[in-house]
């Protein structure tokens, strides 16, 4: 008696991918800046010679300033300006600005101008640029003049509402201020207080001690000023002090600046950004080191630059963000590419350019967002433990690299399979057989949702075996418990049992009856023991069969015949012949007497 269900399952084996890291060395370009003889250096990946934007007081024109101090006139008038960057993937940077008619435009260095939106706030405000919706294309964020609502618009697109109810006066920038892997929108709200908003929930206030204002707001885009990976917001307070405020509201104070928009710019080529601003006692463009030392910015001819107070200055975000060269996600528990709870995965990223932080969103593995540490030059990695909160199936990590200006680059890794559920196995009903009968065991069901069953371990009573299907001959009557334990690719197990009842074989006796007392009995016993094991071992479903014989390795056949013969005198063999011989002998004796 046997179950007839048959199936073949394969167990994939994935090779552990070895990460080959590329070691990158940043090169610096140095140029003199006008009569001040200050040097500038552009970081690796720098695609633009422009450093900052301002509105020239002498003619009211929007202008870009190169690293060597040369000035490019864009020949448009502006009330408010924002950080310049490549907004339309044409290799030229665009400068967003608001006109006196409250129209929002963007103009690039070739003179190409795009109208973005009407009704943009133009007084005591600021606009910014960034990829708020995560689609990989930056847009311009601004405050509506009537409602205080923040809107976002891309070149060639329509303005969409970012959030209502913020009561915004100025949009400063987008950055991961809280270092949680999610970028926040930093803005000025009611009473000139500084808030950040992460896209949901309630905005968080981080500064409320007053912002300097003199025909403009003394605020700038958040940035990592000292290269330590922490983003801060540059402000000018009511006493004309420069402040760098963190997400907790803590701040450092240094230098003096006018109460107009400011910016973090690497003007001198040093290891940190300087704060670029208009002077406290005038309208000349100046830069202040983090130690409080202030110097004047000169053009290529050695002349100082003077700006319009309401517009202040804005940086040029020429760097599109760090370049993520490669990523890798591996199963470090056993390297087979499948994990369960309490297993470990490792995420690795090779990143070049200006790198402030590298994070990985491992929520699919129940680990949340983690910060990757630099393990060698340009290579960042972290190990995390998979939890019960992981999502089953093929899962990826999302890697985000952020530079000191808050620019970010994002990509996804390859997949690792998550399996949190044990396999299922069912042997079926109990079995009753006669001694000497061969039973083939094949589970009714044996499956695993995400991975594959890799081992089948049988205990058939007198012996054990492996393989998806096994056969065994029971020679002795009795009750036997048969169990099957299956194990999947990540180590989960499941067991089922059934009972085999072996009954005694009844002997059969054949005899002929023709009225005599003769009886013959013959008994023949044949015992066969064969155990087969089938193990599925490859992805190509190649089948390996092992024949196992627990008591003897050869098929044994034992035949025995017992014969018993019983004969009566009347029916003994040869009776007629004897009678004839006696008669013949009597006849011969009679003949001899006559003679």
Backbone torsions as a table, in degrees:
resi	resn	phi	psi	omega
1	UNK	NA	133.9	-176.9
2	UNK	-153.9	160.4	172.2
3	UNK	-88.6	138.6	-172.1
4	UNK	-100.3	2.5	-177.2
5	UNK	-73.2	130.4	-179.2
6	UNK	-126.0	143.5	175.7
7	UNK	-154.9	157.9	177.0
8	UNK	-126.3	131.0	-179.1
9	UNK	-127.5	144.5	179.8
10	UNK	-111.9	152.1	177.8
11	UNK	-117.6	106.9	-177.8
12	UNK	-68.8	145.6	174.9
13	UNK	-125.5	119.9	179.5
14	UNK	-105.2	136.3	177.9
15	UNK	-77.1	143.6	176.3
16	UNK	-70.6	123.7	179.1
17	UNK	-77.4	129.8	179.1
18	UNK	-94.6	124.2	-177.7
19	UNK	-80.8	121.6	175.1
20	UNK	-100.3	113.0	-174.1
21	UNK	-87.7	139.1	175.7
22	UNK	-98.4	123.7	179.7
23	UNK	-92.7	120.4	-174.9
24	UNK	-114.6	137.2	177.6
25	UNK	-117.5	122.2	-179.7
26	UNK	-71.9	138.6	176.6
27	UNK	-106.6	149.3	-177.2
28	UNK	-117.2	141.5	174.4
29	UNK	-110.5	128.5	-175.2
30	UNK	-114.3	136.4	178.0
31	UNK	-142.3	151.0	177.6
32	UNK	-81.0	147.6	-179.7
33	UNK	-112.8	98.4	175.1
34	UNK	49.2	-149.1	-176.5
35	UNK	-75.5	-13.1	-178.8
36	UNK	-75.8	-14.6	178.8
37	UNK	59.7	19.4	176.3
38	UNK	-74.1	142.3	-178.5
39	UNK	-97.7	151.7	175.7
40	UNK	-125.4	150.4	176.9
41	UNK	-137.0	132.6	178.8
42	UNK	-102.6	133.6	-174.8
43	UNK	-69.7	164.8	176.6
44	UNK	-57.1	135.4	-177.0
45	UNK	90.7	0.5	179.2
46	UNK	-67.8	121.9	-177.2
47	UNK	-110.1	2.4	-175.9
48	UNK	-138.8	141.6	175.9
49	UNK	-82.8	-2.0	-175.7
50	UNK	-85.5	144.2	-177.6
51	UNK	-113.7	-42.1	-179.3
52	UNK	-153.8	170.8	-177.3
53	UNK	-124.7	142.9	172.7
54	UNK	-153.5	168.2	174.3
55	UNK	-105.8	116.9	-174.9
56	UNK	-69.8	126.4	-179.3
57	UNK	-65.3	-28.9	-174.8
58	UNK	-66.7	-33.4	-178.2
59	UNK	-134.7	-2.6	179.0
60	UNK	74.6	12.3	-177.4
61	UNK	-89.5	147.8	173.7
62	UNK	-76.5	129.8	-174.9
63	UNK	-137.7	148.3	174.1
64	UNK	-104.8	142.7	179.4
65	UNK	-116.6	127.8	179.4
66	UNK	-80.7	169.3	179.5
67	UNK	-63.5	-27.8	-179.5
68	UNK	-90.4	6.8	177.3
69	UNK	93.4	-7.2	177.6
70	UNK	-72.6	149.3	-172.6
71	UNK	-116.9	135.9	178.0
72	UNK	-112.6	119.7	-179.0
73	UNK	-88.3	122.3	179.3
74	UNK	-89.3	-5.4	172.2
75	UNK	60.4	35.8	171.2
76	UNK	-132.5	153.2	178.0
77	UNK	-96.1	145.8	-176.8
78	UNK	-144.8	144.7	173.9
79	UNK	-95.2	-41.2	-177.1
80	UNK	-131.5	143.4	179.9
81	UNK	-130.8	161.1	176.9
82	UNK	-132.9	174.2	179.9
83	UNK	-58.3	136.1	179.4
84	UNK	-85.6	143.6	176.1
85	UNK	-165.7	169.7	177.5
86	UNK	-77.8	108.8	-175.6
87	UNK	-97.9	-14.1	-174.8
88	UNK	-132.4	19.1	174.3
89	UNK	59.9	33.0	179.4
90	UNK	-107.3	13.3	179.0
91	UNK	73.8	-1.1	176.4
92	UNK	-110.8	141.7	179.3
93	UNK	-80.6	142.7	175.7
94	UNK	-107.7	145.0	176.9
95	UNK	-110.5	119.7	175.8
96	UNK	-81.3	142.5	179.4
97	UNK	-154.9	158.3	178.5
98	UNK	-115.3	132.9	-179.1
99	UNK	-88.1	175.0	177.2
100	UNK	-66.6	-18.1	177.6
101	UNK	-90.2	9.6	178.1
102	UNK	66.5	30.3	176.2
103	UNK	-100.1	137.2	179.6
104	UNK	-97.9	126.1	-179.9
105	UNK	-128.0	167.8	167.3
106	UNK	-136.5	133.7	179.9
107	UNK	-129.8	139.3	179.7
108	UNK	-105.6	-179.2	-173.5
109	UNK	-71.2	-12.1	176.4
110	UNK	-91.3	-3.1	-177.8
111	UNK	93.5	-1.7	178.1
112	UNK	-68.8	127.7	-175.1
113	UNK	-123.3	135.5	179.3
114	UNK	-123.5	130.4	173.1
115	UNK	-82.7	126.3	-174.8
116	UNK	-101.8	-44.9	-176.0
117	UNK	-167.2	153.7	173.0
118	UNK	-93.2	175.8	171.5
119	UNK	59.5	40.1	175.5
120	UNK	-91.7	138.8	179.6
121	UNK	-63.2	139.0	-174.5
122	UNK	-121.7	-6.5	-176.1
123	UNK	-121.6	137.4	178.9
124	UNK	44.6	55.7	-177.9
125	UNK	-146.7	-177.2	176.6
126	UNK	-157.8	146.8	173.9
127	UNK	-113.3	163.7	-179.4
128	UNK	-143.1	175.7	177.6
129	UNK	-130.4	152.9	178.5
130	UNK	164.7	169.1	-178.8
131	UNK	-99.3	79.4	-175.5
132	UNK	-71.1	-35.2	-175.2
133	UNK	-92.6	0.2	174.6
134	UNK	71.5	22.3	-179.3
135	UNK	-89.9	4.4	178.5
136	UNK	86.1	-1.0	-180.0
137	UNK	-124.0	121.1	-177.3
138	UNK	-72.7	154.1	175.4
139	UNK	-132.9	-175.0	178.7
140	UNK	-108.2	132.2	177.1
141	UNK	-111.0	133.7	-175.2
142	UNK	-147.8	169.4	179.2
143	UNK	-104.0	131.6	176.6
144	UNK	-68.8	139.6	-172.1
145	UNK	-67.8	-29.4	-174.2
146	UNK	-98.1	-34.6	-170.7
147	UNK	-106.3	-16.7	-173.6
148	UNK	74.7	11.5	178.4
149	UNK	-80.9	141.1	177.8
150	UNK	-89.1	130.1	177.7
151	UNK	-119.1	158.0	175.9
152	UNK	-128.5	139.0	179.7
153	UNK	-144.7	140.0	175.0
154	UNK	-103.8	158.5	175.5
155	UNK	-60.4	126.6	-179.3
156	UNK	83.1	2.8	-178.4
157	UNK	-116.7	-175.0	178.8
158	UNK	-105.6	150.0	179.9
159	UNK	-70.1	135.1	177.2
160	UNK	-125.8	146.5	-178.3
161	UNK	-72.9	129.6	175.8
162	UNK	-83.0	-50.0	178.8
163	UNK	-161.5	140.5	176.6
164	UNK	-100.8	152.3	176.9
165	UNK	85.8	6.3	178.0
166	UNK	-76.5	-21.8	-177.4
167	UNK	53.6	50.4	-174.2
168	UNK	-77.6	144.1	170.6
169	UNK	-107.9	-30.3	-178.8
170	UNK	-156.5	142.0	177.0
171	UNK	-104.1	119.5	-173.2
172	UNK	-91.1	-41.8	-177.9
173	UNK	170.9	175.8	177.7
174	UNK	-120.3	125.7	-179.2
175	UNK	-162.5	158.8	174.8
176	UNK	-82.9	77.1	-175.3
177	UNK	-67.3	-35.2	-175.6
178	UNK	-91.9	-1.7	177.3
179	UNK	58.0	38.7	178.2
180	UNK	-109.2	10.3	-179.3
181	UNK	87.2	-4.1	178.9
182	UNK	-116.8	130.1	-179.1
183	UNK	-79.0	143.8	178.8
184	UNK	-112.4	153.8	173.5
185	UNK	-93.5	121.3	-179.7
186	UNK	-101.6	130.5	-175.7
187	UNK	-150.2	166.8	174.5
188	UNK	-98.5	124.4	-179.6
189	UNK	-105.6	-151.7	-177.0
190	UNK	-64.2	150.1	-180.0
191	UNK	58.5	27.8	178.5
192	UNK	55.5	39.6	177.0
193	UNK	-97.8	151.8	-177.3
194	UNK	-96.3	129.5	179.7
195	UNK	-127.0	161.0	164.4
196	UNK	-130.3	150.9	-175.2
197	UNK	-136.7	126.7	-175.2
198	UNK	-96.0	10.8	177.8
199	UNK	102.2	-12.0	177.2
200	UNK	-154.2	161.6	178.5
201	UNK	77.9	-158.5	-175.6
202	UNK	-97.6	134.6	175.6
203	UNK	-59.0	149.6	-177.9
204	UNK	-109.9	127.7	178.9
205	UNK	-86.6	132.6	-179.9
206	UNK	-119.8	-13.5	-179.8
207	UNK	-153.3	132.2	-176.9
208	UNK	-141.4	18.4	-174.7
209	UNK	-90.9	8.7	177.3
210	UNK	100.8	138.0	179.3
211	UNK	-116.7	135.5	178.8
212	UNK	-64.6	139.8	-178.9
213	UNK	-144.6	123.7	176.7
214	UNK	-145.6	85.5	-171.7
215	UNK	63.9	17.4	179.1
216	UNK	-179.1	169.4	179.2
217	UNK	-101.1	134.5	179.3
218	UNK	-82.4	70.8	-177.3
219	UNK	-137.6	162.0	178.4
220	UNK	-149.1	175.0	-178.9
221	UNK	-72.4	139.6	177.4
222	UNK	-63.4	145.8	-178.4
223	UNK	-160.4	163.5	172.4
224	UNK	-89.8	99.0	-172.1
225	UNK	-76.8	-37.2	-174.6
226	UNK	-106.0	6.6	175.5
227	UNK	75.5	18.1	-179.6
228	UNK	-93.5	5.0	180.0
229	UNK	88.6	-5.2	-180.0
230	UNK	-100.0	125.8	-179.1
231	UNK	-89.5	135.3	176.9
232	UNK	-130.3	162.9	-178.4
233	UNK	-105.5	122.7	178.7
234	UNK	-81.4	132.9	179.8
235	UNK	-137.2	160.9	168.2
236	UNK	-119.4	123.2	-178.0
237	UNK	-84.8	-176.4	-177.4
238	UNK	-66.0	-17.8	178.2
239	UNK	-98.4	13.9	177.6
240	UNK	67.5	23.4	173.2
241	UNK	-85.5	143.4	174.8
242	UNK	-86.4	130.1	179.4
243	UNK	-123.0	146.0	168.1
244	UNK	-117.5	112.9	-171.4
245	UNK	-107.5	132.4	177.9
246	UNK	-94.7	-175.8	-173.9
247	UNK	-69.5	-16.2	177.8
248	UNK	-91.5	-4.1	-176.7
249	UNK	90.3	0.3	174.6
250	UNK	-75.1	148.8	-177.9
251	UNK	-148.8	157.3	169.9
252	UNK	-109.7	147.2	-175.8
253	UNK	-122.6	133.4	178.6
254	UNK	-161.6	152.8	172.7
255	UNK	62.1	-178.7	177.8
256	UNK	-134.4	148.2	-179.2
257	UNK	-152.3	160.3	175.1
258	UNK	-70.3	158.2	-176.3
259	UNK	-85.9	60.4	178.4
260	UNK	-134.7	169.0	-180.0
261	UNK	-53.8	137.9	-177.8
262	UNK	-123.8	176.1	-177.4
263	UNK	-155.3	151.5	171.0
264	UNK	-91.0	118.2	-175.4
265	UNK	-137.6	136.8	173.2
266	UNK	-87.1	84.6	-175.6
267	UNK	-84.1	-35.2	-174.4
268	UNK	-94.3	-9.5	-179.3
269	UNK	83.0	12.3	178.8
270	UNK	-79.1	-173.5	-177.4
271	UNK	-75.6	-12.8	-177.2
272	UNK	-126.6	162.9	173.9
273	UNK	-78.4	151.4	168.8
274	UNK	-102.1	158.7	174.4
275	UNK	-91.0	116.0	179.0
276	UNK	-93.9	136.1	-174.0
277	UNK	-161.8	170.3	168.6
278	UNK	-86.2	150.8	-174.9
279	UNK	-65.1	152.4	179.6
280	UNK	-69.5	-30.8	-177.2
281	UNK	-104.0	2.7	-179.7
282	UNK	-163.8	-159.0	-177.2
283	UNK	-120.3	19.2	177.2
284	UNK	-74.1	147.3	178.5
285	UNK	-79.8	128.3	-177.7
286	UNK	-132.8	164.7	172.6
287	UNK	-131.6	143.2	-178.6
288	UNK	-123.2	127.4	174.6
289	UNK	-69.1	165.0	179.2
290	UNK	-68.5	-14.4	175.8
291	UNK	-87.4	1.1	176.7
292	UNK	97.8	-7.3	179.2
293	UNK	-72.8	133.6	-176.5
294	UNK	-119.2	136.8	176.7
295	UNK	-132.6	162.5	179.5
296	UNK	-91.6	143.8	173.9
297	UNK	-89.6	129.4	178.3
298	UNK	-114.0	151.8	175.3
299	UNK	-81.2	-176.7	-175.6
300	UNK	-64.7	-19.8	179.1
301	UNK	-94.2	1.3	179.5
302	UNK	89.0	9.2	178.8
303	UNK	-93.2	146.4	176.0
304	UNK	-77.3	165.2	-178.2
305	UNK	-114.0	138.3	177.2
306	UNK	-119.8	139.3	-174.8
307	UNK	-120.1	164.8	175.5
308	UNK	-80.7	130.6	-172.1
309	UNK	-62.7	-42.1	-175.8
310	UNK	-63.4	-31.5	-178.5
311	UNK	-87.3	-36.2	-177.6
312	UNK	62.7	-137.4	-179.8
313	UNK	-132.1	158.5	175.9
314	UNK	-143.2	149.9	-178.1
315	UNK	-81.2	170.8	172.6
316	UNK	-111.2	116.1	178.9
317	UNK	-88.3	72.5	-176.1
318	UNK	-74.6	-24.5	-177.8
319	UNK	-86.1	120.2	-179.7
320	UNK	-69.5	0.4	-178.1
321	UNK	117.2	166.3	178.6
322	UNK	-60.8	150.7	178.5
323	UNK	-96.1	120.0	175.3
324	UNK	-87.8	105.5	-175.5
325	UNK	-72.9	-40.8	-178.9
326	UNK	-160.6	157.0	174.5
327	UNK	-136.4	157.5	177.9
328	UNK	-151.4	139.3	176.3
329	UNK	-125.7	121.4	-174.2
330	UNK	-129.9	153.4	173.1
331	UNK	-88.4	110.8	-177.3
332	UNK	-92.9	-0.3	179.4
333	UNK	-74.4	-54.5	177.1
334	UNK	-139.3	1.9	172.8
335	UNK	74.5	13.5	-178.0
336	UNK	-93.1	1.9	176.1
337	UNK	82.3	9.7	177.1
338	UNK	-132.8	136.9	-175.4
339	UNK	-133.3	157.7	174.1
340	UNK	-125.5	-179.6	176.4
341	UNK	-58.5	139.7	-178.4
342	UNK	76.9	0.7	169.2
343	UNK	-79.8	169.6	-176.3
344	UNK	-121.8	137.3	171.9
345	UNK	-119.8	155.2	179.5
346	UNK	-126.0	128.2	176.3
347	UNK	-108.9	132.9	-177.1
348	UNK	-130.9	140.2	178.1
349	UNK	-139.3	136.7	173.0
350	UNK	-103.8	117.9	-171.4
351	UNK	-128.4	137.9	178.4
352	UNK	-122.8	169.0	-179.8
353	UNK	93.4	-159.3	178.8
354	UNK	-80.3	106.7	-174.6
355	UNK	-115.1	120.0	173.9
356	UNK	-97.9	-50.0	178.8
357	UNK	-142.3	151.9	171.6
358	UNK	-130.1	123.4	-179.2
359	UNK	-125.3	163.0	176.4
360	UNK	-136.6	128.5	175.1
361	UNK	-86.2	107.5	-179.1
362	UNK	-112.1	32.8	-179.6
363	UNK	-60.2	-31.7	179.6
364	UNK	-63.8	-19.1	178.2
365	UNK	-104.7	9.5	178.7
366	UNK	75.6	19.3	-174.7
367	UNK	-112.4	-3.8	-179.7
368	UNK	69.9	-153.9	179.5
369	UNK	-98.9	129.9	-179.0
370	UNK	-122.4	154.6	176.9
371	UNK	-94.6	129.2	177.9
372	UNK	-85.0	138.1	178.9
373	UNK	-98.5	146.7	178.6
374	UNK	-75.7	114.2	-177.2
375	UNK	-97.0	-21.0	171.8
376	UNK	-157.3	176.9	-173.7
377	UNK	-58.3	112.8	177.4
378	UNK	78.8	2.8	-178.6
379	UNK	-114.2	126.2	-176.3
380	UNK	-121.9	140.6	-175.4
381	UNK	-153.8	160.1	174.5
382	UNK	-157.1	144.5	172.7
383	UNK	-103.7	137.9	178.0
384	UNK	-134.7	152.6	178.7
385	UNK	-96.3	130.1	177.7
386	UNK	-70.9	136.5	-179.2
387	UNK	-114.4	173.5	177.7
388	UNK	-66.1	-14.7	178.5
389	UNK	-83.4	4.7	179.6
390	UNK	-69.2	163.4	176.7
391	UNK	-101.5	132.6	-177.8
392	UNK	-72.8	153.8	179.0
393	UNK	107.7	-172.5	178.9
394	UNK	-75.3	116.9	-174.0
395	UNK	-121.6	151.8	179.6
396	UNK	-121.2	163.6	169.4
397	UNK	-108.2	148.2	177.0
398	UNK	-106.6	117.2	-177.4
399	UNK	-100.1	132.0	179.4
400	UNK	-125.9	126.1	174.5
401	UNK	-110.5	132.6	-177.1
402	UNK	-124.4	138.7	178.2
403	UNK	-96.1	-176.8	-176.4
404	UNK	-67.5	-18.1	178.7
405	UNK	-95.0	5.1	-178.6
406	UNK	87.1	0.6	176.9
407	UNK	-71.7	139.9	-176.5
408	UNK	-132.4	152.7	174.6
409	UNK	-127.0	141.1	-173.2
410	UNK	-135.8	142.9	175.6
411	UNK	-154.0	169.7	179.2
412	UNK	-113.1	155.0	178.9
413	UNK	-88.5	179.0	168.8
414	UNK	-73.9	-175.2	-170.9
415	UNK	-106.2	153.8	167.6
416	UNK	-128.2	138.3	-176.1
417	UNK	-82.9	129.5	178.2
418	UNK	-106.2	125.4	178.9
419	UNK	-129.2	113.5	-179.2
420	UNK	-108.2	-5.7	-171.6
421	UNK	-111.9	130.5	177.1
422	UNK	-63.9	159.2	176.9
423	UNK	-71.3	169.0	175.7
424	UNK	-115.3	143.8	178.5
425	UNK	-146.2	140.2	178.0
426	UNK	-143.1	124.0	-177.7
427	UNK	-87.3	-25.8	-178.9
428	UNK	103.2	-158.6	-172.9
429	UNK	-80.0	161.4	175.3
430	UNK	-65.1	161.5	-172.7
431	UNK	-127.1	140.3	172.1
432	UNK	-121.5	126.3	-178.1
433	UNK	-136.7	169.7	175.7
434	UNK	-97.8	147.1	179.2
435	UNK	-53.5	140.2	-177.7
436	UNK	89.1	-5.8	-179.2
437	UNK	-89.9	139.0	-179.6
438	UNK	-88.7	132.3	178.8
439	UNK	-113.6	129.9	175.1
440	UNK	-103.5	124.3	-178.5
441	UNK	-103.2	124.3	177.5
442	UNK	-142.3	120.2	-175.3
443	UNK	-61.6	140.3	174.4
444	UNK	-58.4	-47.2	176.5
445	UNK	-138.0	143.5	173.2
446	UNK	-157.4	105.3	-174.0
447	UNK	-148.6	164.5	177.4
448	UNK	-140.6	136.0	-171.3
449	UNK	-66.6	-47.1	-171.6
450	UNK	-107.0	-38.0	-179.2
451	UNK	-110.8	-141.9	-176.6
452	UNK	-139.6	152.5	172.4
453	UNK	-75.5	129.2	-175.4
454	UNK	-112.2	-21.5	177.3
455	UNK	-138.1	144.2	173.5
456	UNK	-122.8	118.0	-178.3
457	UNK	-115.9	114.5	-176.6
458	UNK	-104.1	144.1	166.3
459	UNK	-127.4	106.6	-174.7
460	UNK	-96.0	7.9	178.9
461	UNK	114.3	-83.8	179.2
462	UNK	-73.3	-18.2	-176.3
463	UNK	-152.9	174.9	176.9
464	UNK	-121.7	160.9	179.9
465	UNK	-158.0	165.3	175.3
466	UNK	-126.2	155.8	-179.5
467	UNK	127.5	158.5	-177.1
468	UNK	-69.2	-34.3	179.3
469	UNK	-129.0	133.5	177.3
470	UNK	-134.0	155.4	176.5
471	UNK	-127.4	146.5	180.0
472	UNK	-150.6	142.8	177.6
473	UNK	-105.8	123.2	-179.2
474	UNK	-93.0	115.0	-177.2
475	UNK	-90.1	-21.2	-174.7
476	UNK	-117.8	138.5	176.1
477	UNK	-63.4	153.1	178.7
478	UNK	150.5	-177.4	178.5
479	UNK	-111.9	126.2	-175.8
480	UNK	-123.2	137.8	174.2
481	UNK	-98.1	124.8	179.0
482	UNK	-108.3	129.3	179.1
483	UNK	-126.3	148.4	174.5
484	UNK	-129.1	124.0	174.4
485	UNK	-112.9	123.1	178.6
486	UNK	-107.9	146.4	-179.8
487	UNK	-127.4	131.4	179.0
488	UNK	-92.1	-175.1	-170.2
489	UNK	-66.5	-26.2	-178.9
490	UNK	-100.9	6.5	175.4
491	UNK	100.2	-1.7	175.4
492	UNK	-68.5	143.3	179.3
493	UNK	-126.1	159.1	174.6
494	UNK	-151.8	145.6	-173.9
495	UNK	-132.9	144.1	171.7
496	UNK	-139.4	156.9	-177.8
497	UNK	-134.3	160.5	168.2
498	UNK	-146.6	169.8	-178.1
499	UNK	-113.9	135.2	174.0
500	UNK	-110.0	121.3	177.1
501	UNK	-102.7	116.4	-178.7
502	UNK	-104.4	118.6	-179.2
503	UNK	-99.0	159.5	-178.1
504	UNK	-74.8	141.6	179.9
505	UNK	-78.4	135.3	178.4
506	UNK	-87.6	124.1	-179.8
507	UNK	-69.2	143.6	177.6
508	UNK	-107.9	137.2	-179.4
509	UNK	-120.6	122.9	179.0
510	UNK	-105.1	128.7	178.2
511	UNK	-144.4	148.3	177.1
512	UNK	-103.9	146.5	-179.9
513	UNK	-132.8	115.6	176.5
514	UNK	-124.2	28.3	179.0
515	UNK	93.0	-4.8	179.9
516	UNK	-95.5	174.8	178.6
517	UNK	-97.9	9.3	-178.6
518	UNK	-77.6	133.8	-178.9
519	UNK	-137.4	134.6	178.0
520	UNK	-126.3	129.0	179.9
521	UNK	-122.6	127.1	178.9
522	UNK	-126.0	127.0	179.2
523	UNK	-121.0	124.1	179.1
524	UNK	-120.1	127.2	-179.5
525	UNK	-120.1	124.6	178.5
526	UNK	-118.0	125.8	179.9
527	UNK	-118.4	123.9	178.6
528	UNK	-124.5	127.4	177.5
529	UNK	-123.4	115.4	179.4
530	UNK	-138.4	128.4	175.9
531	UNK	-124.5	124.3	178.0
532	UNK	-113.7	147.2	177.7
533	UNK	-132.4	130.9	179.3
534	UNK	-116.3	122.3	-179.6
535	UNK	-120.7	122.4	176.0
536	UNK	-84.4	122.5	-168.8
537	UNK	-123.1	-12.5	-174.1
538	UNK	-135.2	163.2	177.4
539	UNK	-66.9	-23.7	-179.6
540	UNK	-82.0	3.1	178.3
541	UNK	60.5	39.7	171.3
542	UNK	-73.5	136.3	-174.0
543	UNK	-106.1	127.9	178.2
544	UNK	-109.0	124.9	-177.1
545	UNK	-114.7	129.8	178.2
546	UNK	-118.6	125.9	176.9
547	UNK	-93.5	122.9	-177.3
548	UNK	-118.5	131.0	176.2
549	UNK	-122.0	106.4	-172.5
550	UNK	-69.5	-26.2	-175.9
551	UNK	-110.1	-30.7	175.2
552	UNK	-152.6	146.6	-176.0
553	UNK	-86.2	-3.1	178.7
554	UNK	-123.6	151.7	176.2
555	UNK	-69.4	126.9	-178.8
556	UNK	-108.6	136.2	174.5
557	UNK	-128.4	117.8	-179.5
558	UNK	-116.5	121.3	179.4
559	UNK	-120.2	127.3	177.3
560	UNK	-128.4	137.8	-179.5
561	UNK	-126.0	124.5	176.9
562	UNK	-111.0	127.5	179.0
563	UNK	-124.1	130.1	177.7
564	UNK	-124.4	126.6	-177.7
565	UNK	-117.8	124.4	176.8
566	UNK	-120.8	129.9	-174.2
567	UNK	-129.8	133.6	174.4
568	UNK	-89.1	162.1	-178.2
569	UNK	-65.8	-36.1	-177.3
570	UNK	-71.5	-24.5	-174.0
571	UNK	-122.2	31.6	179.2
572	UNK	-75.0	151.5	-180.0
573	UNK	-66.4	141.1	174.5
574	UNK	84.1	14.9	-177.9
575	UNK	-63.2	-41.5	-178.8
576	UNK	-64.8	-36.2	-179.9
577	UNK	-65.9	-43.6	-179.8
578	UNK	-61.5	-43.8	180.0
579	UNK	-59.9	-41.8	179.8
580	UNK	-63.9	-40.9	179.8
581	UNK	-64.3	-41.9	178.6
582	UNK	-62.1	-42.2	180.0
583	UNK	-63.5	-41.1	-180.0
584	UNK	-64.2	-41.0	-179.5
585	UNK	-64.5	-39.5	178.4
586	UNK	-63.7	-40.6	179.6
587	UNK	-62.3	-44.6	179.9
588	UNK	-60.8	-39.7	179.9
589	UNK	-65.2	-40.3	178.8
590	UNK	-63.7	-42.8	-179.7
591	UNK	-61.6	-40.3	-177.8
592	UNK	-66.3	-38.6	179.2
593	UNK	-62.8	-40.5	-179.4
594	UNK	-63.4	-33.0	179.0
595	UNK	-73.7	NA	NA
